[in-house]
Amino acid sequence: MLRSEDVYNWDRLPPDLKGMKASVLGMARSGMAAAQLLNESGCHVLVSDSADSASLKENAAVLENLGVDVELSGHSDRVLQSDFIVRSPGIPRDIPILYEARRRGILIVSELEVAFWFNRASVIAVTGSNGKTTTVEWLGDLFNRAGKKAFVCGNVGRSFSSIAAITAPDDIAVVEVSSFQLEDIVLFNPHIALITNFSPDHLDRYQSYEEYKRTKCRIFANQHADDLLIYNRNDDDLATYVTKVPGRKSSFGLDEPETPGIGLKDEDVIISDASRQINLLNRKNLSLPGRHNLENALAVAYAAWSLGIAKEIIVESLKIFPGVPHRLEKVVERDGVLWINDSKATNVASGKVALESMHRPVILLAGGRDKGGAFSDIIDTSADKIKQVIAFGEAGGTIESAWNGHLPVMRVDSLAEAITKADDIAESGDVVLLSPMCASFDEFENYEQRGDYFRNRVIE
């Protein structure tokens, strides 16, 4: 049986796991990748999932063809015969099989941790409540322009485990990291850890906002003296958590830069280090609009600068990067009505950012699976922008209750009905904004599928 102290005492990575028994809980994207990585390393792998959907059965067939054992419709005691367990991020920590595994002293790690064991690239890990996906994709764009081989992975697109074994020391792994993935790390240690911001999120999973923030800060817990933490100094919730860090730290913010750090001076983006200040460009020349994207740009620029990327390459990417799908993505303007896909907005803070960037009357489509968000926060900051709210999905009733009497709100059962209703209501000059402020799992597998559905329905 593998224990955490055994992992701490490994004298090299990747480790020799040949002949060990590993159980992977969850057979979605990250679980599939972890299972294949461990199978290729010589482990005897069991993948266990409590569901048995058609897509999972397809995944099971793929794994079985590789010689991986699979069980669906529940987690059996076979899981407890493992040397260690890999928990996919969507699996809650408190399910009975994991409780029993902890009681028996079986090591439980995240897919993020397993990928790190086999990774050879320099790791930049990005976490925070909002802005993570834009930041990692922007970094990937910038590094590729600089001629670096960069893998954008993690909680976006492809899992870290799917690329870990093919990385090389000169490569860069840009990893989007969720709090769920950080819960079960042992060695995971990014050379650069970047925290975008904090706002209440996943309060359906954590007992308090404080627990959520502490979990996020595990991203820099294993850093060494020569590693770097980059954080948002304008975020009061975050700043109090980074007073003591194991490595170096620098900050970004919309005020004048600290040294070392990056910020604004007379509308110019300025990097400040020990000996000089470097003027990158005027903020008006950034490719993406909005305060939130300005913060993202500052974080991206400083991370790249810290790795020695030339000023000219940084400025080029800041001017050209087109943004990411599902984040304030303009789908189509038809009959004077602009339709925007912001399916990536899975919490209230992200929805507020979207509404703040609107300059036309908004028909807001909000709903999905509630994550414990404070929907009432929208009332004071964005009520004057909202023409109509259409609340949908499992959280529809909660949203309707929070906003009734403050905002014009109607409730429907599904996103499909919300789109139809919005099409009936919208007039020339309006914007229909899908910014759900909730998880997608009541109707869809992920926010990407939800956004794709919205886009396809709107343009059909």
TIDO-526960 format. One record per atom (N, C-alpha, C): x negated, y, z. Coordinates in steps of 0.02 Angstrom, whole numbers, padded with zeros to 5 digits, always signed. Each point is the difference from the previous one (the first is absolute). Example, Ala and Ser with C-alpha at 12.3 -4.5 7.8 and 13.67 -1.06 7.14 Angstrom:
<recs>
-00660-00284+00390+00045+00059+00000-00045+00060+00000+00018+00053-00036-00042+00059+00003+00039+00055+00037
</recs>
This chain:
<recs>
-00042-00060+00000+00042+00060+00000-00044+00062+00000+00016+00048-00043-00037+00062-00006+00025+00050+00051-00045+00034+00034+00019+00051+00049-00032+00067-00019+00027+00054+00028-00025+00066-00019-00074+00007+00016-00023-00030+00057-00071+00006+00017-00044-00036-00051+00027-00053-00031-00037-00034-00053-00010+00046-00060+00053+00036-00016-00003+00047-00057-00050+00055+00014+00002+00028+00061-00047+00053+00018-00073-00024-00005-00010-00064+00011-00068-00027+00001-00024-00026-00068+00041+00005-00052-00023-00020-00066-00062+00040-00018-00051-00034-00027-00061+00035-00018-00002+00022-00073+00052-00018-00037+00003+00021-00070+00072-00002-00025+00012+00040-00052+00063-00002-00037-00016-00008-00074+00040-00037-00037+00060-00036+00023-00018-00061+00044+00045-00020+00043-00014-00056+00045+00009-00067-00036-00026-00051+00030+00010-00068-00024+00062-00029+00034+00055-00003-00037+00063-00025+00027+00017-00069-00027-00046-00031-00034+00013-00064-00033+00024-00052+00051+00056-00031-00016+00028-00053+00042+00046+00025+00055+00003+00066+00011+00045+00026+00052+00072-00001-00024+00045-00004+00047+00072+00003-00015+00026+00070+00013+00032+00028-00051+00028+00068+00005+00073-00002-00018+00041+00033+00040+00071+00009-00017+00012+00073-00017+00035+00011-00055+00018+00067-00022+00075+00008+00008+00021+00049+00039+00072+00012+00009+00022+00055-00048+00047-00018-00043+00025+00047-00050-00027-00017-00069+00044-00003-00050-00020-00021-00067+00014+00054-00052-00001+00063+00022+00006+00055-00048-00070+00017-00025-00010+00061-00024-00062+00018-00035-00063-00011+00041-00002+00026+00061-00061-00006+00040-00011-00072+00024+00054-00034+00018-00006-00070+00022-00026-00045-00056+00026+00010-00060-00023-00039-00057-00075+00011-00011-00021+00062+00001-00070+00015-00014-00046-00028+00055+00021+00007+00063-00041-00027+00055-00005-00076-00005+00055-00032-00018-00001-00073-00006-00048-00023-00055+00002+00034-00057-00044-00019-00055-00073+00013+00018-00014+00056+00034-00068+00016+00020-00027-00052+00048+00039-00019+00049-00022-00049+00049-00006-00070-00031+00045-00015-00046-00004-00065-00034-00065-00004-00041-00017+00054-00033-00062+00001-00040-00062-00004+00044+00006+00020+00063-00057-00002+00046-00010-00068+00032+00046-00047-00014-00007-00067+00027+00044-00015+00059+00044+00046+00019+00046-00012+00055+00056-00047-00022+00028-00037+00047+00062-00037-00010+00056+00048+00020+00040+00021-00049+00047+00055+00010+00072-00025+00000+00038+00023+00050+00072-00007+00002+00031+00069-00003+00047+00010-00046+00037+00063-00004+00071-00014+00023+00023+00040+00048+00066-00012+00031+00042+00063-00006+00061-00008-00022+00046+00057-00006+00068-00020+00027+00033+00046+00033+00065-00015+00030+00057+00001-00050-00012+00030-00059+00052+00004-00051-00011-00053-00054+00045-00001-00049-00006-00049-00054+00031+00027-00065-00012+00063-00014+00029+00032-00059-00031-00029-00064+00031+00017-00057-00025-00025-00064-00071+00024-00013-00014+00062+00016-00068+00026-00012-00051-00035+00044+00019-00016+00062-00046-00036+00043-00012-00071-00025+00051-00031-00027-00009-00067-00028-00047+00001-00060+00003+00054-00039-00048+00007-00055-00071+00008+00027-00008+00041+00052-00066+00008+00031-00025-00066+00029+00046-00037+00030-00018-00064+00030-00027-00048-00053+00031+00000-00058-00023-00045-00054-00071+00018-00022-00014+00065-00004-00068+00022-00018-00051-00025+00051+00016+00009+00063-00047-00020+00053-00009-00076+00002+00054-00036-00008-00005-00074+00002-00043-00026-00056+00003+00034-00057-00043-00021-00057-00074+00012+00015-00014+00044+00048-00069+00013+00020-00023-00045+00057+00046-00042+00025-00016-00044+00055+00014+00028+00068+00039+00054+00003+00020+00031+00063+00065-00030+00024+00003-00017+00065+00062-00025+00029+00049+00058+00012+00063-00014-00009+00051+00052+00006+00060-00027+00039+00029+00043+00042+00064-00016+00031+00044+00063-00002+00064-00010-00017+00049+00053-00003+00055-00012+00051+00041+00051+00010+00059-00004+00044-00017-00007+00074-00059+00022+00020-00017-00002+00071-00073-00017+00012-00024+00018+00059-00069-00013+00020-00002-00060+00047-00029-00054-00023-00003-00061+00040-00061-00001+00046-00004-00052+00041-00058-00008+00044-00065-00014-00037+00005-00013-00065-00061-00009-00040-00043+00063+00003+00033+00058+00006-00037+00063+00005-00048-00001+00060+00021-00032+00053-00038-00001+00063-00058-00049-00002-00007-00037-00054-00056-00046-00007-00059+00033-00036+00004+00066-00008-00051+00037-00038-00057+00023+00045-00057+00013-00032-00056+00032+00035+00011+00075+00008+00038+00030-00048+00020+00070+00006+00061+00012-00044+00034+00055+00014+00062+00018-00035-00008+00069-00031+00022+00007-00062+00002+00064-00034+00072+00023-00003+00014+00058+00030+00068+00026+00002+00008+00054-00054+00046-00011-00046+00015+00052-00050+00031+00060+00036-00009+00061-00028+00022+00060+00036+00075+00003+00013+00040-00032-00043+00072+00003+00011+00026-00048+00053-00043-00043+00026+00020-00048+00052-00006+00033+00069+00053+00006+00038-00005+00030+00067-00048-00039+00045-00032+00036+00046-00049-00032+00044+00032-00043+00054+00065+00011+00013+00031-00032+00058+00044-00059-00017-00007-00029-00060+00040-00059-00016-00025-00059+00042+00043-00050+00013-00018-00054+00047-00065-00037-00019-00011-00014-00064-00059-00039-00019-00064+00037+00017+00000+00066-00006-00059+00039+00017-00008+00008+00075+00055+00003+00035-00004+00001+00073-00034-00064+00026+00021-00056-00029-00029-00064+00021-00074-00005-00021-00016+00027-00059-00069-00001-00023-00045+00039+00048+00024+00057+00022-00040+00040+00048-00007-00037+00066+00054-00033+00021-00004-00037+00063-00054-00054-00004-00007-00030-00059-00050-00053-00009-00069+00027-00016-00006+00065-00008-00066+00029-00013-00021-00003-00073+00047-00008-00046-00017-00002-00071-00009+00071-00026-00054+00012-00035-00014+00067-00027+00050+00018-00054+00028+00060+00005+00047+00027-00050-00032+00062-00030-00007+00001-00066-00030+00057-00034+00045+00022-00057-00013+00060-00024+00038+00027-00056-00033-00018-00066+00037+00006-00054-00028-00010-00067-00056+00050-00013+00007+00060+00027-00053+00051-00006-00065-00024+00030+00003-00032+00057-00059-00026+00034-00033-00055-00041+00040-00047-00025-00027-00055-00040-00035+00027-00062+00031+00048-00034-00031+00029-00060-00067+00032+00017-00004+00033+00057-00062+00032+00019-00057-00050+00009+00017-00060+00023-00051-00052+00009-00036-00015-00065+00036+00004-00056-00028-00020-00065-00020+00059-00044+00017+00060+00021-00014+00060-00040-00074+00018+00003-00028+00023-00057-00069+00024-00002-00004+00074-00018+00055+00030-00019+00001+00070-00020-00002+00047+00060-00018+00062-00013+00008+00052+00051+00074+00015+00006+00026+00003+00062+00072+00007+00011+00018+00071+00022+00046+00030-00036+00034+00060+00022+00072-00020+00016+00019+00006+00063+00067-00020+00021+00041+00063+00017+00061+00002-00025+00043+00058+00009+00064-00021+00035+00015+00034+00055+00063-00012+00034+00031+00068+00018+00058-00002+00032+00038+00060+00016+00073-00014-00012+00043+00046+00018+00072-00010-00010+00021+00015-00071-00031+00049-00031+00018+00020-00068-00062+00020-00039+00004-00006-00066-00055+00021-00043-00051-00054-00015+00008-00059+00029-00051-00052-00009-00008-00022-00072+00057-00014-00033-00004-00027-00068-00029+00051-00048+00023+00062+00003-00028+00051-00043-00075+00007+00012-00021-00002+00063-00070+00009+00017-00043-00056-00028+00021-00064+00009-00042-00055-00025-00001-00001-00076+00056+00014-00032+00001+00000-00073-00043+00057-00028+00002+00057+00034-00040+00058-00021-00075-00016+00008-00017-00032+00056-00070-00020+00010-00022-00050-00054+00043-00047-00016-00017-00048-00053-00012+00035-00066+00043+00048-00017-00009+00039-00062-00067+00036+00001-00016+00031+00056-00062+00039+00005-00062-00044-00006+00000-00056+00035-00059-00044-00002-00009-00030-00070+00055-00016-00033-00006-00026-00068-00028+00052-00048+00020+00062+00009-00029+00054-00040-00075+00008+00012-00021-00017+00061-00071+00005+00018-00040-00061-00022+00033-00048-00034-00035-00059-00023-00007-00054+00052+00035+00006+00056-00002-00051+00052+00053-00053-00014-00015-00061+00022+00050-00053-00004+00041+00001+00064+00060+00026-00004+00042+00009+00059+00062-00044-00004+00015-00034+00055+00060-00041+00006+00049+00035+00047+00056+00021-00027+00053+00029+00041+00046-00058+00021+00008-00010+00065+00034-00061+00023+00029+00012+00070+00024-00054+00029+00029+00004+00067+00075+00003-00002+00028+00048+00035+00072+00006+00005+00028+00037-00061-00032-00010-00057+00021+00033-00062-00020-00046-00058+00047-00018-00041-00016-00037-00061-00025-00071+00012-00065-00007+00013-00030-00066+00010-00031-00003+00069-00001-00059+00029-00026-00008+00068-00076+00001+00000-00029+00016+00057-00072+00000+00009-00028-00070-00013+00035-00051+00023-00023-00069-00009-00006-00020-00073+00040+00030-00043-00001-00020-00070-00063+00022-00036-00038+00048+00028-00060+00025-00033-00063-00010+00041+00007-00019+00063-00057-00001+00046-00058-00043-00026+00016-00059-00026-00053-00047-00019-00037+00020-00062+00026+00048-00039-00033+00020-00062-00036+00067+00007-00001+00028+00060-00033+00064+00010-00076-00010+00004-00036+00054-00014-00073+00001+00005-00021+00059+00043-00062-00001+00026-00022+00053+00046+00004+00071-00027-00005+00008-00066+00003+00068-00029+00072+00022-00014+00049-00044+00010+00070+00017-00012+00029+00039+00059+00059+00028-00012+00037+00035+00053+00070-00030+00004+00019-00023+00059+00069-00022+00012+00037+00056+00035+00050+00027-00034+00041+00053+00029+00064-00033+00023+00008-00006+00066+00052-00043+00028+00052+00041+00037+00062-00004-00023+00055+00030+00039+00019-00047+00056+00002+00025+00060+00007-00042+00060+00061+00023+00039+00044-00047+00017+00058+00015+00041-00014-00017+00073+00041+00026+00044-00008-00017+00071+00010-00075+00011+00046-00030-00039+00012-00072+00007-00064-00040-00013-00038+00021-00050-00062-00035-00017-00054+00009+00052+00002+00056+00036-00052+00015+00050+00013-00035+00067+00059-00029+00008+00017-00030+00064-00046-00059+00018-00022-00037-00050-00037-00061+00013-00069+00000-00034-00038+00054+00010-00068+00001-00026-00049-00020+00054-00058-00025-00021-00054-00018+00045-00064+00036-00020-00021-00010-00062-00061+00030-00026+00012+00058-00048+00059+00007-00027+00013+00048-00053-00030+00068+00017-00044+00024-00043-00039+00060+00014-00013+00038-00065+00040+00050-00017-00012+00038-00060-00059+00049+00009-00039+00007-00053-00054+00050+00003+00029+00070+00006+00056+00012-00034+00037+00062+00008+00072-00017+00019+00023+00025+00056+00070-00005+00021+00031+00069-00009+00058+00002-00032+00033+00063-00014+00072-00003+00025+00018+00047+00042+00068+00003+00027+00033+00064-00026+00055-00008-00037+00032+00057-00032+00040+00043+00048+00041-00031+00042+00044+00036+00046+00038-00051+00042+00033+00025+00051+00045-00041+00041+00069+00031+00001+00051-00043-00003+00069+00020+00014+00037-00063+00021+00054+00006+00038+00035-00060+00025+00021-00046-00057-00019-00063+00005+00016-00050-00051-00001-00069+00032+00035-00046-00031+00001-00070+00022+00019-00007+00074+00044+00044+00022+00021-00004+00071+00048-00058+00012+00018-00034-00054+00037-00064+00007-00048-00057+00016-00064+00012-00007-00051-00051+00012-00039+00013+00064-00013+00064+00014-00041+00018+00058+00044+00026+00056-00023-00011+00062+00039+00022+00057+00001+00075+00009-00050+00034-00029-00004+00073+00007-00041+00028-00057+00006+00066-00010-00041+00036-00048-00074-00005+00021-00013+00001+00064-00069-00005+00024-00031-00067-00020+00037-00054+00006-00026-00065-00021-00015-00001-00074+00044+00030-00040-00012+00004-00072-00064+00038-00015-00012+00056+00033-00060+00040-00012-00063-00038+00022+00004-00032+00057-00059-00039+00024-00018-00055-00050+00052-00032-00028-00013-00053-00048-00033+00028-00063+00023+00057-00024-00031+00032-00058-00074+00014+00013-00016+00021+00060-00069+00019+00016-00048-00059+00005+00026-00060-00004-00044-00058-00002-00042+00000-00064+00018+00042-00048-00037+00003-00062-00073+00019+00010-00014+00039+00054-00070+00018+00012-00030-00033+00061+00035-00048+00030-00022-00030+00063-00066-00037-00006-00013-00030-00058-00061-00041-00009-00054+00037-00039+00008+00064-00011-00050+00036-00038-00066+00005+00038-00055+00008-00037-00066+00007+00029-00023+00073-00004-00058+00014+00027-00024+00068+00005-00007+00035-00067-00015-00038-00054-00009+00031-00065+00064-00001-00042+00056-00024+00027+00063+00002-00035+00035+00067+00011+00052+00014-00039+00031+00065+00000+00076-00005+00007+00028+00041+00044+00072+00010+00005+00016+00069-00028+00048+00002-00046+00026+00063-00028+00072+00006+00022+00018+00056+00032+00068+00006+00027+00027+00070-00012+00066+00006+00006+00036+00063-00011+00000+00040+00065-00041+00053+00002-00007+00039+00061+00061+00043+00015+00044+00010-00050+00060+00041+00011+00057-00040+00030-00009-00066+00007+00051-00044+00027-00012-00009+00075+00040+00034+00041-00011-00002+00072+00008-00070+00028+00047-00038-00027+00010-00069+00024-00061-00043-00012-00036+00015-00053-00059-00039-00018-00063+00024+00036-00008+00065+00005-00063+00028+00026-00016-00025+00070+00051-00010+00041-00013-00022+00069-00026-00071+00004+00007-00039-00054-00021-00070+00000-00070-00010-00026-00032+00053-00024-00066-00008-00031-00054+00039+00037+00013+00015+00063-00051+00038+00038-00063-00042+00011+00008-00066+00006-00057-00044+00009+00004-00055-00053-00051-00003-00042-00002-00051-00053-00070-00031+00000-00005-00062-00023-00065-00034+00003-00051+00025-00051+00024+00031-00054-00045+00023-00053+00002+00075-00008-00015+00022-00061+00004+00071-00016+00073+00019-00016+00015+00064+00004+00067+00021-00020-00003+00068-00033+00045+00009-00048+00009+00063-00036+00075+00009-00010+00020+00061-00016+00071+00014-00004+00018+00038-00063+00064-00003-00017+00027+00042-00054+00060+00037+00027+00016+00056-00030+00057+00040+00023+00011+00059-00046+00057+00033+00009+00018+00056-00044-00025+00067+00026-00041-00002+00052-00032+00061+00026-00073+00000-00023-00040+00047+00025-00070+00002-00019-00035-00063+00025-00047-00025-00039-00030-00065+00016-00042+00002+00064+00004-00054+00038-00048-00011+00053-00063-00030-00030-00054+00000+00038-00062-00029-00024-00017-00062+00043-00005-00059-00031+00013-00014-00071+00075-00010-00014+00020+00018-00060+00070-00008-00017+00018+00037-00063+00065+00004-00013+00025+00033-00060+00063+00038+00017+00012+00055-00034+00059+00040+00013+00009+00053-00053+00037+00053+00018+00015+00054-00047-00028+00066+00025-00025+00039-00047-00022+00068+00014+00018+00043-00059+00045+00048+00012+00024+00043-00054+00026-00040-00060+00040-00052+00016+00032-00043-00050-00048-00047-00036-00064+00001+00018-00049-00045-00030-00012-00061+00045-00011-00058-00031-00016-00061+00036-00075+00000+00013-00018-00002+00065-00069+00008+00021-00023-00060+00042-00057-00029-00019-00033-00050+00042-00054+00034+00040-00001-00015+00064-00051+00030+00044-00042-00056+00031-00066+00004-00011-00045-00046+00034-00051+00040+00041-00050-00034+00025-00045+00032+00048-00038+00059-00030-00011+00001-00066-00044+00051-00029+00034+00047-00048+00061-00015-00023+00030+00042-00052+00074-00012-00005+00033+00043-00040+00070-00008-00018+00005-00007-00075+00039-00049-00022+00007-00015-00071+00071+00016-00022+00008+00045-00047+00065+00018-00027+00017-00047-00057+00053-00040+00010+00020-00048-00052+00044+00031-00053+00056+00029+00020+00047+00029-00048+00053+00038+00038+00039+00040-00036+00058+00033+00029+00058-00050+00006+00037+00004+00054+00054-00048+00012+00052+00000-00056+00006+00056-00037+00049+00004-00054-00017-00047-00058-00062-00023-00002-00022-00043-00055+00008-00074+00015+00026-00017+00058+00012-00070+00016+00056-00028-00044-00006-00063-00019+00048-00030-00046+00068-00013+00031+00002-00012+00066+00063-00016+00033+00023+00057+00045+00063+00018-00003+00026+00056+00039+00018-00020+00071+00010+00049+00043+00026-00012+00067-00053-00002+00053+00020+00020+00061-00045+00000+00057-00028-00069+00015+00043-00051-00005-00022-00068+00015-00054-00023-00048+00007+00017-00063-00051-00020-00049-00064+00041+00007+00006+00061+00026-00060+00038+00015-00040-00034+00055+00035-00024+00051-00035-00037+00053-00032-00064-00027+00038-00035-00043-00028-00061-00030-00064+00016-00040+00003+00054-00038-00057+00019-00042-00061+00016+00043+00009+00034+00055-00056+00016+00044-00032-00064+00028+00042-00047+00021-00026-00062+00027-00039-00039-00053+00028-00003-00060-00032-00035-00055-00068+00031-00016+00000+00066-00006-00062+00035-00019-00055-00011+00051+00018+00003+00064-00053-00008+00050-00026-00071+00003+00045-00049-00007-00023-00070+00000-00048-00012-00058+00017+00026-00058-00044-00009-00058-00067+00036+00010+00003+00061+00026-00061+00038+00013-00045-00037+00049+00029-00030+00050-00040-00035+00051-00036-00060-00029+00024-00026-00057-00033-00056-00033-00046+00023-00057-00011+00065-00005-00048+00025-00048+00026+00010-00070+00067+00002-00009+00028+00011-00066-00011+00074-00020-00020+00011-00062-00016+00067-00023+00061+00047+00002-00013+00063+00014+00053+00050+00004+00042+00001-00064-00032-00005-00058+00035+00005-00063+00052-00056-00008-00018-00060+00023+00046-00057-00005+00058+00010+00048-00014+00023+00060+00053+00012+00049+00050+00051-00027-00025+00055-00026+00043+00053-00026+00042-00025-00059-00031-00039-00044+00036-00028-00058+00061-00040+00023-00011-00045+00049+00055-00042+00024+00054+00042+00035-00022+00049+00039+00049+00043+00035+00044+00038-00050-00026+00015-00058+00038+00038-00050+00045-00044-00043-00018-00065-00007+00032-00042-00051+00044-00055+00028-00015-00026+00060+00036-00058+00026+00076+00009-00006+00035-00049-00031+00070+00010-00016+00050-00017+00056-00023-00028+00055+00046-00021+00052+00016-00074-00005+00046-00024+00042+00015-00071+00004+00075-00012-00012+00017-00059-00026+00071-00016-00008+00035-00002+00068+00065+00016-00001+00043-00006+00059-00013+00055+00052-00043+00048-00015-00011+00056+00047+00014+00064-00038+00059+00028+00011+00022+00061-00035-00010-00007-00075+00017-00058-00026-00008-00016-00071+00060+00027-00039-00013+00045-00047+00054+00026-00042+00018-00052-00052+00061-00024+00003+00022-00054-00044+00026+00028-00066+00048+00044+00004+00029+00029-00060+00040+00062+00019+00005+00048-00047+00047+00056+00008+00050-00006-00056+00063-00008+00019+00053-00012-00049+00060+00044+00017+00024+00038-00050+00057+00045+00010-00014+00049+00057-00063+00020+00006-00019+00050+00050-00009-00028+00070+00006-00066+00007-00008-00032+00066-00067-00038+00001-00042+00016+00049-00064-00033+00008+00006-00058+00049-00022-00059-00021+00002-00060+00043-00071-00016+00023-00010-00006+00066-00066-00011+00029+00000-00063+00042-00050-00042-00013-00010-00063+00036-00051+00011+00055+00022+00001+00063-00045+00006+00057+00010-00060+00046+00005-00060-00031+00014-00061+00039-00054-00013+00051-00060+00026-00010-00056-00009+00047+00014+00034+00067+00048+00045+00002+00017+00035+00062+00040-00048+00045-00036-00037+00041+00032-00051+00042+00008+00023+00072-00014+00064+00015+00012+00027+00066+00025+00072-00005+00024+00027+00055+00031+00066-00001-00051+00054-00016-00060-00005+00026-00051+00051-00013-00016+00005-00074-00003-00056-00034-00013+00000-00072+00058+00031-00038+00061-00014+00023+00059+00031-00031+00000+00075+00009-00021+00024+00058-00004+00072+00012-00048+00033-00049-00057-00032-00011-00049+00026-00048+00031+00006-00069+00036-00051-00020+00032+00002-00066+00050+00056-00005+00041+00009+00050+00051+00052-00001-00032+00070+00000-00055+00007+00036-00034+00065+00002-00027+00021-00068-00012-00049-00043-00028+00015-00066+00054+00014-00052+00064-00006+00019+00054+00011-00047+00019+00074-00004+00015+00022-00062+00019+00070-00010+00066+00005-00038+00039-00054+00000+00066-00002-00030+00047-00035+00048+00066+00010-00007+00047-00035+00044-00011-00076-00004-00001-00033+00057-00019-00070+00004+00060-00044+00015+00010-00051-00040+00043-00056+00017-00046-00055+00025+00002-00012+00065-00048-00044+00033+00028-00070+00008-00037-00049-00025+00018-00071+00009-00046-00027+00055+00030-00015+00058-00039-00023+00058+00032-00062+00029-00043-00049+00017+00027-00061+00031-00045-00059-00012+00021-00057+00023-00038-00061-00002+00003-00034+00068-00057-00024+00023-00004-00031+00067-00032+00049+00048+00035+00018+00052-00024+00049+00049-00063-00024+00035-00049+00046+00007-00062-00015+00036-00004+00038+00066+00058+00025+00024+00000+00037+00062-00015+00073-00009+00009+00026-00061-00017+00070-00015+00049+00049+00032-00025+00060+00013+00040+00054+00028+00030+00040-00058+00056-00023-00027+00030+00032-00059+00022+00072+00016+00015+00013+00062+00022+00068+00018-00053+00053-00013-00064-00021-00007-00053+00048-00013+00009+00037-00066+00038-00030-00046+00011+00030-00066+00044+00062+00006+00044+00001+00049+00052+00051+00003-00030+00070+00004-00047+00011+00044-00027+00067+00011-00048+00022-00056-00033-00047-00032-00052+00018-00048+00022+00003-00072+00052-00038-00018+00016-00008-00071+00073+00006-00017+00042+00018+00047+00072+00001-00012+00018+00048-00057-00036+00055-00005+00017+00050-00051-00015-00024-00071-00038-00054-00007-00017-00025-00067+00047-00055-00024+00040-00028+00046+00039-00059-00017+00071+00019-00019+00019-00019-00060+00068+00011-00025+00046-00057+00023-00026-00062-00002+00039-00058+00019-00048-00057+00020+00017-00035+00053-00036-00061+00019+00044-00059-00018-00030-00050-00032+00033-00064-00011-00040-00052+00038+00029-00023+00056-00033-00049+00044+00020-00070-00022-00050-00044-00005+00014-00068-00025-00037-00052+00041+00020-00063-00009-00035-00055+00031+00015-00009+00073-00040-00043+00033+00010-00016+00070-00001+00062+00045-00042+00049-00017-00007+00060+00041+00052+00053-00016+00044-00015-00047+00048+00051-00022+00041+00029+00057+00024-00043+00044+00040+00023+00056-00039+00043+00049-00062-00020+00013-00043+00038+00045-00014+00069-00028-00015+00004-00064-00013+00065-00033+00062+00043+00001+00058-00030-00016+00062+00037+00000+00015+00029+00069-00011-00039+00051+00012+00024+00069-00047+00056+00019-00064-00005-00021-00049+00051+00017+00013+00066-00034+00026-00002-00061+00006+00061-00040+00071+00026-00006+00050-00040+00020+00069+00021-00007+00013+00063+00041+00031+00049-00032+00012+00065+00033-00055+00050-00011-00057-00023-00024-00057+00044-00014-00016+00004-00074+00010-00056-00035-00013-00004-00071+00058-00035-00034+00014+00018-00063+00053-00037-00036-00024-00071-00015+00030-00049+00029-00024-00069-00006+00057-00047-00016-00013-00045-00047+00046-00054-00015-00038-00066+00004+00035-00054+00011-00032-00065+00011+00024-00050-00052-00048-00037-00028+00016-00055-00046-00040-00061+00023+00014-00057-00030-00030-00062+00023-00071-00012-00027-00013+00019-00062-00061-00021-00033-00032+00058-00038-00063-00009-00020-00034+00049-00041+00035+00007-00067+00023-00055-00028+00036+00003-00064+00059+00047+00004+00040-00006+00053+00058+00045+00009-00023+00072+00011-00055+00009+00035-00026+00068+00012-00019+00034-00065-00032-00038-00045-00019+00028-00065+00061+00020-00040+00050-00044-00001+00062+00015-00037+00034+00062+00028+00005+00004+00065+00032+00057+00032-00038+00065-00014-00067-00004+00003-00041+00059-00014+00011+00024-00072+00005-00046-00046+00011+00018-00070+00067+00035-00009+00050-00020+00040+00066+00032-00004-00003+00071+00028-00040+00011+00052+00000+00064+00036-00046+00051-00031-00057-00022-00027-00054+00046-00020+00022+00047-00056-00022+00062+00006+00013+00052-00050-00067+00028-00024+00003+00032-00057-00061+00030-00028-00033+00046+00052-00065-00009+00008-00037+00039+00049-00014-00039+00064+00034-00056+00009-00011-00042+00060-00059-00046-00009-00024-00027+00055-00048-00055-00001+00028-00057+00042-00002-00060-00028+00019-00061+00036-00064-00031+00026-00007-00002+00065-00062-00022+00032+00011-00064+00039-00030-00055-00024-00002-00061+00040-00059+00007+00048+00014+00015+00063-00051+00004+00052+00030-00035+00060-00005-00067+00003+00042-00040+00045-00011+00009+00074-00062+00016+00020-00017+00008+00072+00010-00065+00039+00004-00055-00035+00011-00066+00031-00038-00052-00039-00010-00058+00031-00028-00057-00035+00049-00025-00052-00024-00041-00045+00040-00023-00057+00030-00069+00009-00016-00033+00056+00009-00073+00004+00073-00023+00006+00047+00046+00006+00070-00021+00000+00023-00021-00069-00028+00031-00052+00020-00016-00069-00058-00023-00044-00062+00019+00017-00056-00011-00045-00059-00030+00037-00047-00028-00038-00059-00031+00031-00049+00052+00026-00002+00059-00031-00046+00052+00019+00022+00066-00030-00034+00054+00018+00020+00065-00025-00012+00006-00075-00050-00037-00027-00013+00002-00072+00059-00027-00039+00027-00057+00023+00058-00029-00034+00059+00047+00003+00009+00032+00058+00055+00049+00007-00009+00058-00049-00062+00026-00004-00013+00055-00045+00008-00019-00073-00023-00061-00017+00008-00023-00069+00074-00006-00018+00039-00025+00047+00073-00007-00012+00030+00069-00013-00017+00048+00042+00026+00068-00007-00019+00028-00069-00065-00006-00017-00023+00027-00064+00036-00031-00058+00006-00067+00001+00032-00035-00056+00074+00018-00007+00034+00007+00057+00071+00019-00003+00009+00070-00027-00045+00044+00019+00007+00071-00020-00013+00009-00074-00047-00036-00028-00019+00011-00070+00037-00045-00049+00040-00047+00026+00034-00046-00046+00055+00035-00040
</recs>
